[in-house]
Amino acid sequence: MLRSRPYQNHPHRIAALTFNGEGALYFHSMQTTEVDITHLTHDGRGVAHIDGKAVFVAGALPGERVRIALTKRSRSFDEAKVEELLTRSPDRVEPRCIHFGTCSGCSLQHMSPAAQIAAKQRVLADNFERIGKVIPAAWLDPLTDEPWGYRRKGRLSVKWVAKKDKALVGFREVNPRFVADLSICHTLLPQVGERLAALAELVGSLDAKSQIAQIEIAAGDETVALTFRNLQPLSESDRHALITFGEAHDLAILLQPGGPDSVHALWPHDIALSFRIPESDIDIAFRPLDFIQVNAGMNQRMIARALELLDPQPADVVLDLFCGLGNFTLPIARRVGSVIGVEGDAALVARSRENAMRNHIDNAEFFAADLAADQRDAPWAQRRHDKLLLDPPRSGAAAVLEYLPRKGTDRIVYVSCHPASLARDAGTLVTQHGFRLAAAGVMDMFPHTGHVESIALFERR
């Protein structure tokens, strides 16, 4: 039950607040106060302090003085929004998207791209020092690519709102309980990002408009596919409407009436998704729900940097853990004696083997194994590996580092999607396994978001 009471300790802040029953307090009759923004949180909010307590301010940048209104209070920090910009940061730019501030898809559009990547490098450096107690011997130049229209993989939420007599298609709002009513998205591929209003109109025209839960986007080099998650069988008229939309906009249409295995093509009947890695003459086929790197251009640059740091030699044996479809494994195979890829998803392992055959690669082996469990007795873990590549999920590779790297492995390249887990694992490699953190840097896989993708090189001391 919601309860309200006066908040009297700081009358300059607020008139009343509401408990949500979970320890958080939401303000709903607000006055404002002025604060100085000192730095950014990991998700791109400005940080200020009032009476020693941290306040996270959406839409504020370091170096700015802003007038804020508090929106939420918890025990360790408060949250606020900008009411008035008093001092402007030189890094501030005008957001390109009209939905900025409402949609949670990206939170840094008000910050110049150069400042964004510099902020992400500071986040990585802070995590190394604070969590891993390590400092890279050298910082790599940040990797950047096209900052707009880059997103080839994503999931759009869908909701039919009867009171508005319309369908909402988009990412979640800043308040995640709501779906953002988007007309356009500049980070999605234009084939989809410029057609969100048309997609919403399409869903709203269906008999099953209240039974479409989400739309999965997956784009290869030649084909852009939309997978509609339909919670009930579609009528003939609905199927016809989806096919007509696909034909009109050159989009492949698929349906998912159940689990991942239920995905099937509606139009055309034969859908082939793939992307090329030109420098290695590799073509990787994938399915609409498979994990692929979101940013195609950055993926090319990331693979090139990983190979540069790994320095693969013709006689090397390389172990690639969390290998997925073979995004790194297959390019490595072109340059070494042999490579072993290990992945927890058996379906991805099967497709990585198919991709090896597709590219006439016979020096790559693939194994399915739960890398969050102890695999030290697995045959692949017992073998000699000159070099190791790690590309783990957000949780990192802590379980793997209990038994790897083995003696003889003198070079490790670690690709990370979460700086805190990389920093933790860097500390383990340095203090327990005798490596040094030779180099590290960030890669802007998700421009305009607070997401920090990074890469690090470890060398045996």
N, C-alpha and C positions, 0 to 999 in steps of 0.2 A: 504494500500500500504506500502511496506517495504521501509524504508529510512535509509541510512547510513551516519555517520559523524565521524570525528576523535574524540577520547576520550582523551583530552589533559591534564586533571587535574592530572592524575596518569599515566605517560608514562611507568612506570615500570610494569603496569598491562596489558595494552592492546593497540592495535593499532587502532581498529575500532569496532563499534557496530551497531546493527540493531534494529530499533523499530518494534514491531509487531502490533502496532495500539491499544494495550490495556494497555499501560503503562509499559510493560516489555521490556527489552533490551537484545538482544542476541549477544554475542561476537563471532567474526568469524576471527580474526587475532590476536592470543594471544601470549603474553609473560608471564613469570611466576614470582611468588614471593613466599617467604618462610613465613609460618605461624605456630603458635603453636595451637594445638587442645586442647580445655579446657573441653568440655563435648559433649554429644550427643543430637541431636534433638529427638523428639518423634518417628520419622520414621527411626532413625538409622544413620543419617549423622553426621559427626563431625562438631563442631562449633568453628570457629576462629573469630578474629576481625582484620579489617584493618582500621586504622584511626577512631576507635570507632564504625565502622559499622560491623554488624554480617555477616559472610560468612559461608554458609552451604556447607560442603565438603563431597561429596560422596566417600565412601571407606576409610575414615580416622577415627582413634580412639583416645579417650582422652589420653593425655600424649605424643602424637606423634608430631614431627615436620616434616612438609611436604612441598614440593614445589608444588604449585597449579597453575592451569590455570582457570581463571574465564570463566564461560559459560553463565551466565545470570545475569542481574542486575535488581532489582526493587527498589522502593523508600526506603523500610525499611531493606532490606537485599540483599546480592548477593549470587550466587550459583557458585560452582567450582568443579573441579575434581582433583584427585591426579595425578601429573605428576611424582613425585619422592618421595619415602619414605626416609626421612633423619634420623629419630629416630624411632625405632620400639617399639610398646607397648608390654609388656609381655603377654597381653591378645590376641594378634593377632595370628590367625591360618591360615593355607592354606585352602581356600574355597574348598569344596568337588565338587561343580558343575562347569562344564566347561562354563556354561552360566551365572555365577555370574557376576554382573556388567552390564549385558545387560537386563536380565529378571528382572521384578519388583516383581516377586513372593516372594522373600525373600532378605533382605538387610543386614543381620548380619552374613552371613556365615564366614566372616573373623574374627569373634570374638568368643572366646571360649564359650561353653554353660554356664559355671559357671559365666562368666563375663556378658553374655547376661541377665541372670535372675537377677543378682545384679543390672544391669543398669535399668531394668524394675521396680525393687523395688524402686530405687531412683526416677524414674519418678512418681510413685504413691505417695511417700512421699512428693515430691515437689508439686504435685497437691493438696494434703491435706492441706499443709501449706499455699500455695499461693492463692488457690481458696476457700477452705472450712474454712480456719483458724482453723483447728483442727489437733490434733496429736493423733494417736492411743495409748492407754494405753499399748498395747503389739503388737509386730510384730510376725506374724505367720511364721513358716518356709516355704519357697517357695515350691510349688508343681511342680515337674518335672516328665517327663516320657521319653519314647524313642524319641530322637530328629530327627530321620529319618524315612521316610516311614509311617508317621502318618496320613496323610491327606486323609480322607475317603469321603469328600464332597468338591466339587469345580466346577468351570466353566471354561472351556478352550475356548478361542477365536479361531475362524477359519477364514482364509482368503485365497482365491485363488489368486495367483499373476501370471498373464498371462506372464509378462515379464520374470519371472524366470521359468515359466512352472512348477510350483510346488505349493502345498498347505502348508500353515503355520498353525500349531496347537500348541498352547501354551498359556501362560499368556501374558499380555501386557508387552512391553518393558518399561524401565525406562521412555522413551518418550512415553506416553500413546497413541499416534497416531498410533503406530505400534504394530503388533503382533510379539512376539519373536519367532524366528525359533528354536524350541527346539528339541533336539534328546532324551533327558532324563530329568526327574525331580526326585530328591532324596527325596523330602518332600511328594509327592503323594504316595499312596499305590503302591507297586511295580507292581501289576497287570496292572496298568495304567501308572505309571511313567516310566517304562522301555519299554513301547510300543508307545511312542509319535511319533517316526519316522515311525512306522508301521501305526499308525492312519493317519499321514499326507499322506503317500503313498496311503492308502485306499481312503481318501477324493479326492486326485488327480486323482484317477481312475474312479470316478463317473461321470455320465452324468451331474448330478446336482452339480458339484464341486464348482461352483460359488454361489450356493444357500444354502449352509450349513453355518449357522451363528455362531453356537457355539455347544459345547458338554458338557452336564451337567454330572458330576460324582456323583454317590451316591452308597455307599457300606454298606451293612449290614454285619452281622457276617458270613453269608454263601454265599452271592451273591453280585457281583459288577456289577452295571448297568450303561450303557452309554445312555443318551438321546440326540439324534441328532435333533437340531432345523433346520428343513427343510423348506425353504421359498417357495417351490413349490412341488407338488406331485412328488414322485420318480418313475422312470421307473422300470419295472420288473427286469432288469439287475442290477440296483442300489440296489434294495431290496435284491436281491440274494447275491450281494457282501457284504452287511452289515451282512446278516445272516451267510454267510460263515466265515466272520471275527469273529463274536461272537462265533461260534462253535469252531473255531480254537484256540481261546484264552480264552475260558470259561468265556465270558462276556455277560451279558444280554443286548439286544439292544432294545431301544425304539425310537419312533419318536414323534416329537412335531411340527405339521404343523401349529398350531395357538397358542391360549392362553394356560395357564396352564391346562385347562380342556381337551385340545386336545391330551394330552400325552397318547400314547397307545403302547402296546408291539408289537414288530416285531418278536423277538425270545428270549427265548421261549414264548409261548402264555400265560403261567401262571407264572408271576414273583412275588415273595414274598420277601420283604425286611424287616428285623427286626434286633434288637440288644438286647443283654441281659445285665441286671444289676444284676450280680450274688449275691451280698451281700444281696439284697432285694428280690431275686427270682422273678424278673420282666423281662418280655419280651415285648419290644415295637416295634410294627409294624409301618412302615411309607411308604410314597410314594416317588418316585424319586425326586420330586421338593420340598418336605417338608423340613423345617429347622430342622437339627439335629446338635449337636455339632461336629465340624470338627475332633477332636482328640478323638478316642474311649478310649484309655488308660487314658488320662487326664480326660475325662468325668467320668470314674469310680472313680478316686481320688477326683474329685470335688464334686460329690454327697456325698461321704463318709465324706468329710470335712464339707459340708453344714449341713449334719445331725448331726455331732458332735457339731457344733456351735449352731444349732437350739435347740438341746437337747430335742427332742420331747418326751412327756410323754403320757401314755395311756389315760388320761382324756383330753388331749389338743384338742382345735379346732385351726387349722392352716389355714391361708389364703396364697395361692401361686399365685402371680400376674405375668402376662406375662408367663403363664405356658406352652405354646406350646403343645407338644404331651403328656405332663405329665412326663417329664424327672425327675423332682423333686417331683411332686405331688404324683405319685404312690409309690415311695419308702417311702415318708412321711406317706402315708396311712397305710402302714404296722405297724406303730408304734404309731398311735394316735387314739383318738376317732373318729374324722372326719377331713376332709381336703376339702377346696374349691379352685378350680383352675379357674382362669379367664384369658382369652386370646382374643386378638382382631380379630384373623383370625377364622371365623366361621368354616371353613373346618378343621382346626387343632383341634378345640373344639370337633367336631364330632368324629375325630379320637382318641382324648384323652378319650372320653367316650367308644369308641370301645376297646381301650387298657385296660381300667378298667375292662370291661367285660371279655376280653381275659385273664386277670390275676385274675379273680374271686374276684375283689375288689368291695365292696358295700358301703364303707364309704367315697367315694370321689364324690363330685359334681363338675360339670364344667359349666361355663357360658361364653358366647360370649359378649364382651363389648369393646368399644373403650376407652382404658385407657389413651389416650391423651386428652380425654374430661372429664368433671365433672361427675363423677358417684356416688356422695355422696348419692343420693336418691335411688340407686339400692338396692334391698333387700339383696344381698350378702354383700354390704358395711355396711349395718345397723346392721349386726349380730355381736355377740361377737367373737373376735379372740384373743386367748392367745398369738399367735406368728404369725409372718409375714415373708414370704420369697419373695424377689424381684429379678427378673432376667430380667431387662428391656433391650431394644435396646440401641444403642449408645447415643440416646437423653436423656436417664435416666428416672427418675420417678418423675420429678418435679410436673406434673399435679396431680398425685396420692397423693403426700404429701400435697396438699391443703386440703384434707379431711381425710386422714389416716396418721398414725395409730390412732385408737380410744382408749379411755380409757380402760384399762384392757389388752392392748397389751404391754407386757413388754420386748419382745425380737424380734429383727429383724436381719435376715441374708440377706445381699445384695450382689448379684453376678453381677459383672459389666464387660462389654467389652470395657469401655471407662473411663479412670481414671479421666478425667476432670468432667464428669457428676456425677460420684460417689462422687468426692470431693465436688461439689456443693450441692448435696443432703445430704451429711454427715453434712455440715454446717447447713442445714435446720433442720435435725433431732436433732442436738445438741442444736441449739439456739432457735428453735421454738417449739420443741416437747418434750424437757426434757430428751433426751437420752444422753448417753456417748458413744464415739467410743471405745469399749472395746478391739477390736483386728482387724487387717487387714493384708493382705498379697497378694502376686501375685501367679498366676498359669500360667505355660508356655503352654498355649493351642496352640500357634503358634510358635514353635521354629524357630529360624533364621529370624524372622520378627520383626518389631518394635511394633507389636500388643501387648497390655498389658491387660491381663485378670486378674481380682482381686476379692477378696471376703472380706467382712467386717462384723463384729458383732457389733450390737448396743444393749445396755441394758438400761432399764429405770433407771434413777437416783433416 
